[in-house]
Amino acid sequence: MGMAVAGGLGIISKVMDYNSQMDAANSKAKAATQAQDMKFQDYEIERQDAFDSTVNQLTNVAIKQNQQVGAVKTALGETMKGNTARLLERNTQGDSERSASQIKNNYQQKSGEIDLNKESTALSTTSYLSSIKKPSTTALVLGATTTAYNVYQSGQTAQADATTKGVGFSWDNYLWKGSGATITPK
């Protein structure tokens, strides 16, 4: 096998190794991004569930408030009139409004917590992506250049050897057939 073929195979091997390392790095990055996307979907589902729960709770509070206010009005209408009746009615409405306000605050807190979780996940993923080692293109070029230079240097040595032995040297034979020496004396 000629030195050109050997050198070419060495360079091809380096390129294939580079491509393999790049594919591995890209696969890791893709997996991390997909995992982040899945977590984001889970967070948004959690937010939607919290919203649905909040709407149901507010609906129940409104229904309960209407029932309680109606019951208070009925009871007061039969027995009381004036300021006391209005104060009892307002007290019942206030209790319902405080319950509704607490439910809304709980939702806002849950939503804020989800936003923080998403931000934390994004930062963690970004940090992981930046830690993924990608192969150096410079190293690939230097490796290929070194291989080519080694083939050339080896040829120079073979040529010097042939000259020392008094045998002719052919670069064509050396590069393609593996031997630069020719039998013909100078």
Secondary structure, DSSP 4 states (H G I P E B T S, - for coil): --HHHHHHHHHHHHHHHHHHHHHHHHHHHHHHHHHHHHHHHHHHHHHHHHHHHHHHHHHHHHHHHHHHHHHHHHHHHHH--SHHHHHHHHHHHHHHHHHHHHHHHHHHHHHHHHHHHHHHHHHHHHHHHHHSPPPPHHHHHHHHHHHHHHHHHHHHHHHHHHHHHTEEE-HHHHHHHS--EEEEE-
